[in-house]
């Protein structure tokens, strides 16, 4: 997914393989992984002649947000989990969270998540 997120265009399997310089993966392995990512909804693919072109279905930030929400849903005590998370972020990250909460409170969003 990092390769797909790091480009502004859709990529073929071969183009993804070329960008995976730190790993020596077989073409078929890259093809299988991209196919699975598309079937699971993480990537989109469109036909380009005989090849498929792949791009992310969502931004990295959207994906990470979904991971965080899934993790939060798995806790028995959301308040404790959120408190522990807030204690673990840096001062500048806490400021970003404060600003985001102020924007949300001002717009009336987020009232249904507790």
C-alpha positions in Angstrom: 0.0 0.0 0.0 2.9 2.4 0.7 3.9 2.2 -3.0 0.3 3.0 -4.1 0.0 5.8 -1.6 3.3 7.3 -2.6 2.3 8.0 -6.2 -0.3 10.2 -7.8 -1.2 7.8 -10.6 -2.4 4.2 -10.9 0.3 1.6 -11.3 0.6 -1.8 -13.0 2.0 -4.8 -11.2 5.3 -4.3 -12.9 5.5 -0.7 -11.9 4.8 -1.6 -8.3 7.4 -4.4 -8.4 10.0 -1.9 -9.7 9.3 0.4 -6.7 9.8 -2.4 -4.2 13.5 -2.0 -4.3 14.2 -3.2 -0.8 12.5 -6.6 -1.4 13.2 -9.1 -4.1 9.6 -10.4 -4.7 8.4 -12.4 -7.6 6.1 -10.7 -10.1 3.4 -13.3 -9.2 3.7 -12.5 -5.5 3.1 -8.7 -6.2 0.2 -9.6 -8.5 -1.4 -11.8 -5.8 -1.0 -9.2 -3.1 -2.5 -6.4 -5.3 -5.4 -8.7 -6.3 -6.2 -9.4 -2.7 -5.9 -5.7 -1.8 -8.4 -4.9 -4.5 -10.8 -7.7 -3.5 -10.7 -6.5 0.1 -11.4 -2.9 -0.9 -8.1 -1.4 0.0 -7.1 -0.8 -3.7 -9.1 -0.1 -6.8 -8.1 -1.5 -10.2 -9.0 -0.8 -13.8 -8.1 -2.6 -17.0 -5.5 -1.0 -19.1 -5.1 -3.3 -22.2 -4.0 -6.7 -20.9 -2.8 -5.3 -17.5 -4.5 -4.0 -14.4 -3.7 -0.6 -13.0 -4.0 -0.2 -9.2 -4.5 2.8 -7.0 -5.5 3.2 -3.3 -9.2 3.1 -2.5 -8.7 5.6 0.3 -5.9 7.8 1.7 -3.4 6.5 4.2 -5.0 8.8 6.8 -8.5 7.3 6.1 -7.1 3.8 6.5 -5.3 4.6 9.7 -8.4 6.3 11.1 -10.4 3.1 10.4 -7.7 1.0 12.2 -7.9 3.3 15.2 -11.7 3.1 15.3 -11.6 -0.7 15.0 -9.1 -0.8 17.9 -11.3 1.5 19.9 -14.4 -0.7 19.3 -12.5 -3.7 20.7 -11.9 -2.2 24.1 -14.3 -2.7 27.0 -13.7 0.8 28.3 -13.5 3.4 25.5 -12.9 6.2 28.1 -9.9 4.5 29.5 -8.5 3.7 26.0 -9.0 7.3 24.9 -7.4 8.6 28.1 -4.4 6.3 27.7 -4.0 7.4 24.1 -4.2 11.1 25.0 -1.5 10.5 27.6 0.8 8.9 25.0 0.8 11.7 22.4 3.3 14.5 22.2 2.5 18.1 23.1 2.2 19.2 19.5 0.0 16.1 18.7 -2.2 17.0 21.7 -2.6 20.5 20.3 -3.7 19.1 17.0 -6.3 17.0 18.8 -7.5 20.0 20.8 -7.9 22.0 17.6 -9.7 19.2 15.8 -12.1 18.8 18.8 -12.8 22.5 18.8 -13.7 22.5 15.1 -15.9 19.4 15.6 -17.7 21.0 18.5 -18.2 24.2 16.6 -19.7 22.3 13.6 -21.9 20.0 15.6 -20.2 16.9 14.2 -19.1 13.9 16.3 -22.2 13.9 18.6 -22.9 10.3 17.9 -19.6 8.7 19.0 -19.2 8.1 22.7 
